[in-house]
Amino acid sequence: MRQKSMKYIRDYKDGDRVFDIYLCKHRQSAVTKNGKPYETVILQDKTGTIDAKIWDPNSAGICEFDAYDYIEVYGDVSAFQNALQISIKRTRKCREGEYNPGDYLPVSGKNIELMYTELTEYIYSIKNNSLRCLLEALFVKDEAFVRSFKQSSAAKSVHHGFVGGLLEHTLSVVKLCDYYCTAYPVLNRDLLLAAAMCHDIGKTKELSPFPANDYTEDGQLLGHIIMGTEMVGCKIREIPGFSPLLEGQLKHCILAHHGEYEYGSPKKPAIIEALALNFADNTDAKIQTFTEVLQGTKETGWLGFNRLFESNLRTTKVDE
């Protein structure tokens, strides 16, 4: 391992000089309007990613490297369209032992094992035997699924795009749904919590493991909503006496959890538990997305227009 401590991407500012090792997340050739070739590179460490450009790809200082190689980068940081960008002058492909892979994978800031323990404790608060058996089959007995679920992200980007992100998001949604059940007794707690735990399990198959964290073939063709519904259906077939009506309602909650057709839901919520799940999922995703925007900037005050929120965003100033 290198003895030199690395500088993380989140710590760079306009005018900094770069001389460190990063994971190449993406590399693509392009041409300027004037016909001059250049390359776009996305560099990653555990704190995030940064856009980079190689303006002279034929330079002797630019080595051969591919996506998911670890490369030593020499260049300069500058601000471009309200974001930082690195102009790469030289690169060197690194050998195993020159870097610590743990420095390059974004990981939840919360303890993964503690979160998983907290999540599985909800299983034993569910009174319906069929739903409890289903959740045990997935989250307790299926060791391959458990490993994948703990390591998966909740998205390629936007929110919870880190190791443990799927777990962190799911636990937050379950907690919100549990609160809804105390505030609105009309909700069927067993159904809603089971749906909350299962709503995004398809992401273990939609996205490939880190460091790629990219859409799989089935992820592109089917998506996590359909795949998650199929996964639930497969487990239910192993449980004798599972009510077809309950199965349909649980699957409906998963199918409708994005709320609108334009957001990828095959169905709109038709039962109140599906509506509650949609609101809980959207709440956690939106607040986490805003949190990551704030964590990704050192600016204060107005931050500029954000296309995800379709609004000009601002940091919060509290009068003292």
Residue pairs with C-beta under 8 A, 6 or more apart in sequence:
1 97
1 98
1 99
1 100
2 21
2 98
2 99
6 20
6 21
6 45
6 103
7 18
7 20
8 45
8 46
8 47
8 103
9 22
9 43
9 44
9 45
9 47
9 48
9 49
9 50
10 47
10 48
10 295
10 296
11 47
12 18
12 50
12 77
12 84
12 86
13 77
13 84
13 298
14 77
14 78
14 79
14 84
15 76
15 77
15 78
16 76
16 77
17 75
17 76
17 77
18 73
18 74
18 75
18 76
18 77
18 86
19 72
19 73
19 74
20 72
20 73
21 70
21 71
21 72
21 73
21 94
21 98
21 99
22 43
22 44
22 45
22 70
22 71
22 73
22 104
23 43
23 44
23 45
23 68
23 69
23 70
23 104
23 211
24 41
24 42
24 43
24 44
24 65
24 66
24 67
24 68
24 69
24 70
24 71
25 42
25 43
25 44
25 49
25 67
25 68
25 211
26 40
26 41
26 42
26 67
27 39
27 40
27 41
27 42
27 65
27 66
27 67
28 39
28 40
28 41
29 37
29 38
29 39
29 57
30 37
30 38
30 39
30 40
31 37
31 38
32 38
37 57
37 58
38 53
38 54
38 55
38 56
38 57
39 53
39 54
39 57
40 51
40 52
40 53
41 51
41 52
41 53
41 54
41 88
42 49
42 50
42 51
42 52
43 49
43 50
43 52
43 73
43 86
44 104
44 106
44 211
45 103
45 104
46 102
46 103
46 104
46 105
46 106
46 107
47 106
48 106
48 296
50 84
50 85
50 86
51 83
51 84
51 85
51 86
52 73
52 75
52 85
52 86
52 87
52 88
53 85
53 86
53 87
53 88
54 62
54 88
54 91
55 87
56 62
59 89
59 90
61 74
61 89
61 90
61 91
62 88
62 90
62 91
63 71
63 91
63 92
63 93
64 93
65 71
65 91
65 93
68 211
68 212
69 93
69 94
70 93
70 94
70 98
70 99
70 104
71 91
71 92
71 93
71 94
72 91
72 92
72 93
72 94
72 98
73 86
73 88
73 90
73 91
74 88
74 89
74 90
74 91
75 86
75 87
75 88
75 89
75 90
76 86
76 87
76 89
77 84
77 85
77 86
78 84
78 85
78 87
79 85
82 303
82 304
104 211
105 162
105 163
105 210
105 211
106 161
106 162
106 163
107 162
107 163
107 164
108 115
108 162
108 163
108 164
108 165
108 167
108 168
110 164
110 168
112 150
112 163
112 164
112 167
115 164
115 167
115 168
115 171
116 146
116 150
116 167
118 171
119 139
119 167
119 170
119 171
119 174
119 197
120 139
120 140
122 174
122 178
122 193
122 197
123 132
123 135
123 136
123 139
123 140
123 197
124 132
125 193
126 132
126 135
126 189
126 190
126 193
126 194
127 190
128 190
128 191
128 194
128 246
130 239
130 241
130 242
130 243
130 246
131 190
131 191
131 194
131 246
131 250
133 239
134 194
134 198
134 232
134 235
134 236
134 239
134 242
135 194
135 197
135 198
137 235
137 238
137 239
138 145
138 197
138 198
138 201
138 231
138 235
139 145
139 146
139 149
139 197
140 146
145 201
145 204
148 204
148 209
149 166
149 167
149 201
149 204
150 164
150 167
151 163
151 164
151 209
151 210
152 163
152 165
152 166
152 167
152 203
152 204
152 207
152 209
153 160
153 161
153 162
153 163
153 165
153 166
153 203
153 207
153 210
153 213
154 160
154 161
154 165
154 166
154 168
154 169
154 170
154 200
154 203
154 285
155 161
155 165
155 203
155 207
156 207
156 213
156 214
156 215
158 285
158 289
158 308
159 165
159 169
159 285
159 286
159 288
159 289
159 292
160 166
160 168
160 169
160 285
160 288
161 213
163 210
166 200
166 203
166 204
169 200
169 284
169 285
169 288
170 196
170 197
170 199
170 200
172 284
172 288
173 196
173 199
173 277
173 280
173 281
173 284
174 193
174 196
174 197
176 196
176 280
176 283
176 284
177 192
177 193
177 195
177 196
177 276
177 277
177 280
178 189
178 193
180 187
180 192
180 276
180 279
180 280
181 187
181 189
181 192
181 193
184 276
186 272
187 272
187 273
187 276
188 273
191 246
191 249
191 250
191 253
191 273
192 253
192 273
192 276
192 277
194 250
195 250
195 253
195 254
195 257
195 273
195 274
195 277
196 277
196 280
198 228
198 231
198 232
198 250
198 254
199 228
199 253
199 254
199 257
199 277
199 281
200 224
200 228
200 281
201 224
201 228
201 231
201 232
202 223
202 224
202 225
202 226
202 227
202 228
202 229
202 230
202 231
203 224
203 228
205 216
205 218
205 219
205 224
205 227
205 231
206 215
206 216
206 218
206 219
206 222
206 223
206 224
206 227
207 213
207 214
207 215
207 216
207 219
208 214
208 215
208 216
208 219
218 227
219 227
223 264
225 254
225 255
225 257
225 258
225 264
225 265
225 266
226 266
228 254
229 251
229 254
229 255
232 250
232 251
232 254
233 247
233 251
236 242
236 247
249 271
249 273
252 267
252 270
252 271
252 274
253 271
253 273
253 274
253 277
255 265
255 266
255 267
256 265
256 266
256 267
256 268
256 269
256 270
256 274
256 277
256 278
257 265
257 274
257 277
257 278
257 281
258 264
258 265
258 278
258 281
259 265
259 268
259 269
259 278
259 282
260 268
261 268
267 274
269 275
269 277
269 278
286 309
289 308
289 309
290 309
290 313
293 303
293 306
293 313
294 315
297 303
297 315
299 315
300 315
300 317
301 314
301 315
301 317
302 312
302 313
302 314
303 312
303 313
303 314
303 315
304 312
304 313
305 311
305 312
305 313
306 312
306 313
